[in-house]
């Protein structure tokens, strides 16, 4: 009888251990693992349905984090942006923002294209740069205006 109880206890422990390991693997794939897209088409397709994925394009990193029933949550990071001047690229490098995009917009735009859907240090830095450039433009236009009035 004692031998049977030990075998049963070992069997129960083995089954419990297997259940814990299987549960950990399932949780890893559901909560942590993010498949990677290699093409913009792949990313846009997954963005439209708000499926977890990550994608790197021309110095920008995108990670779809999930769907809340109405909006798709996307992390955007400037890792080494290319299509902008070097000074701007230096200032925004490694900054991030979270974009909460209504699902009806996911088929017509990339996550970062409407800054009003986003929040974070990347958005704030981009807005600061835009304000400074607009200020410089207004000041230079006023200078031109005063010269033409003279």
Buried (B, 14 or more C-beta within 10 A) or exposed (E): EEEEEEEEEEEEEEEEEEEEEEEEEEEEEEEEEBEEBEEEEBBBBBBBEBBBBBBBEEBBBBBBBEBEEEBBBBBBBBEEBEEBEEEBBEBBBEBBBBBBBEBEBBEEBBBBEEBEBBEBEBBBBBEEBEEEEEEEEEEEEEEEEEEEEE
